[in-house]
């Protein structure tokens, strides 16, 4: 027995509509869990961090970062290991989520971030608790202050992480690397360790879901991440390099080439 012809179009669109509805519900569920995870992190920072030593704080930062990735549906694929002790991590920059990806493996890293992040709801307080160093980009002289802070942190045995592109890119190719902050690792005598970051999904070697560029807001980025299917962040930790007496501009070009080659080799 055949169905009446007029019912056929309804049957033809019902399955895709159902799939779309399921994806939207899953995305909303991911966002709700992400907000709860953020609030949980804030409670830890406000109530427990004052009583924690550095090791316990770092353990919590690593746990929280790994769970954030999982809550948003991202798989972390890591290759290589971070050098123990003081170092300057230099990575390409695709998304605000880069910080969580690196913290998942290296929770002791202190990032250099634009000062505007401090004003982000919830995120700003969490980032601040991780020992972030803030740069006021509209003040030309502030870069010198941050440079001295990075140098001292490295001399004190800390790990500092920078994104020398200065802003996020779409992930297809690297932007030029700024050399100014790299002077800190040259002055301190500690090594630099490059990191190559890539976000991919089953349909894209470079996933558009992770892109955080232009006027996109944090909320818009979260929604795109929550809607993604099979998204993975691939983090390749490259060998540390000694850079004493290096020229900072030559070092910037060398690190950019090193990370670019690692990304192309995947």
N, C-alpha and C positions, 0 to 999 in steps of 0.2 A: 504494500500500500504506500503511495507517495503522498508527501505532505502537499498541501495547497501551495501553488507558486508564490502567493503573496507572503508566506511565512519565511521563505528562504533567506531574504536579506537580513532579517533579525537574527537568524542562526549564524550567519556568516560573520557578524561583528561581535557576537556575544563573547567569544573566547578571548580576543585581544582586549576587550574592555575589562574582562575579569582579571587578566594578567596585569593590566595597568592599575586597576584598583588594588590588587595585592601588593604591587610594588610601592604604591603610595602608602598603604597601611604599614608596610615594613619600614619605609623611610621614617614615618611618624613615630613608630616604635623605637627605632634607632635614635632619633632625636630626643625623645623623652628619656631614654636611658642615658644618653650623653649628658643631658642637663643634670640628671640625678648624680651622675658620676662626677661632674664638675662641682656640684654642691658638696658631695662627699669629700672631694679634694680640698675644698675651702674649709670644711670643718676640721680636717686633719691639720691644715696649715695654722688655723687660729687656735685650736685646742691642744694639739699634740706637739707641733714643731717647737714651741718654747721650751719643752722638756726633752727634746731629742738632741743627741749629739750629731756631728756631721755624717757618720756612717749610717745611722738610722734614717736621717733625712734623705740621704741619697737612695737608700733601699726603697723608701716610700715613693720617691720621684720616679724611679725605674718601674716599680709596680704600677703606679698610676698611669704612666705613659703607655705601657704595654696594654693596659686594659682600655685606655681611650681608643687606641687603634682598633682593638678587637670589637669594642662597642659600636664603632662606626662601620664595622664590616671589613676592615682592612687586614690583609695578611702581611706580616713583616717577614721579608726574606733578606737575611743578612749574610754577608760574606766578609771574612777578615776579622781582625780583632784590634781593639784600641790598645795602644801602648800604655802601660801603667805610669803614673807620675805626671809631672807637668808637661803640657803640650798645647799647641794651638791647632784646633781643628778648623780646617778650611773646607767648606762645602758649597756646592751649587744650591740655588734657592728656587723652589717651585711653589711652596705653600707654607702657610703658618704651621701646618702639621709637620714640617721638617724638624721642628724643635722636639716634638714628641717622639719622632722616629729615632733621632739621635739619643735623646734621653732614655729611650727604652734599652739601649745598649751601653750608654755612657752617662749615667745619671749625675755624675759629678761635674759635668760640663756647665760652665757659666757662659751664657750667650750674651752677645752684644746685640741690642735691639733698639729700634727707633723709640723715642720717648713716648710717642702716641699710644703705644701698646699698654702703658700704665693705666690709661683711661678706659680700656675695653672692659665691659661688664664681666665680672667673675674671672675672665682670663687674665686680666692685668694683675690681680692679687696672686694668682697661682704662679705666673711668670716671675713676679717679684720675689716670691718665696724661694725660687731656685737660684737666687744670687745673681740675677741678670744685671748687666751693666748697660745703662741707657745712654743713647746718643741723641742730642738735640740737633737734628740735621739743619735746622734753619739758622743755627749759630755757627759761623765758620770756625770760631776758636774752640768750640766744644770738642772737636775731633782730637785736639792736642790733649785735652783733659782725659778723654777716654783712652787715648794711646798710653798715657802714663799709668792709668789704672790697670790696663791689660798687662803692661810690662811688669808692674809690681805684683799682680796676681800670679803671673807665670813664675816670677822669682820666688814667690811664696809657696810654690808647688802646686798651684791650681791648674785645672784644665779650662781653657777658654775656647769658645767656638764663635767663628765669624762667617758671614756670608759676603764675600768680597764683591759680588755683583751689585750689592747695595739695594736691590729690590728683587721681587720675584719675576721669573720668566715663565713662559708656557711649557718649557721642558724640552723643546725640540733642538734648541741650540743655546750655548752659553752667551751671556752678555759679557762685556769687558769686565775684567777684575780690577777693582780699585786697589791701589798699593799702599795707601796711607797707614792703615792699621796693621799691615804686615811688618812695619818697622818694629813693632813690639816684640815679635819673636826673634828678630835679628838682634835687638838690644839685649834681650834676656838670655840669649844663648841656648834656649830650649828648642826642641824639634817641632816641626810642623807635620801634621798628619792630614792628608787630603781624604775627602769622603765624596763619593759619587752617589747622588740620589735620583731615582727614577720611579714614577708611578705608572703602573700598567694595568690593563684589564684584558679579558679574553679577546676583545676586538681591536685593541689599540696598544701598540708598543709604548706609546706615550699617551696616557689617558687624559682626555680633556676634563674629566671629573675633578681632578686635583688642582687644576689651574686656578690661581688666585691673583689675578692681574687687573689693572685698570681701576675702575670705580666699584669693583665687586665688594660687597660687604661681608662681614664674618658670617652673618645669618645666611646669605645666599650661598656662600661656600659650604657651610654645614649641610644645607639642603642638597646640593649637588653630590656631596660625598655620601650622604645617607641614601640617596637614590641609586648610587652606582652598584653594579653587579660584578663580583669577582675582582674587586680592586685590590691591588697589592702595592706595597712600597718596597722597592728594592734598594738596599743600602749596602754599598761596597766600601769597606774600610781599607784604604790603600796603605802601603808601608810608610812609616814615619821617615822624615828626611831631616838631616842636619842642615841648618841654614846660616850658621855663623859667618859673618862678613859678607853675606850676599847683598846684592843690590835689590832694593825692594821692588822696583819696576820689573827687573828681570825675573825676580821670584814670582811676582804676580802672573806674568806671562807663562812661566814654567808650570805653575800650579793649575792654571786654566787649561793648558795643553794636556796635563796629566789627567785631570778629571774628564776632559772631553774625550780622550782616548779610551778611558774606562767605560764611558757611556756608549761609545760607538762599538766597543767589543762585545756588548751584550746581544 
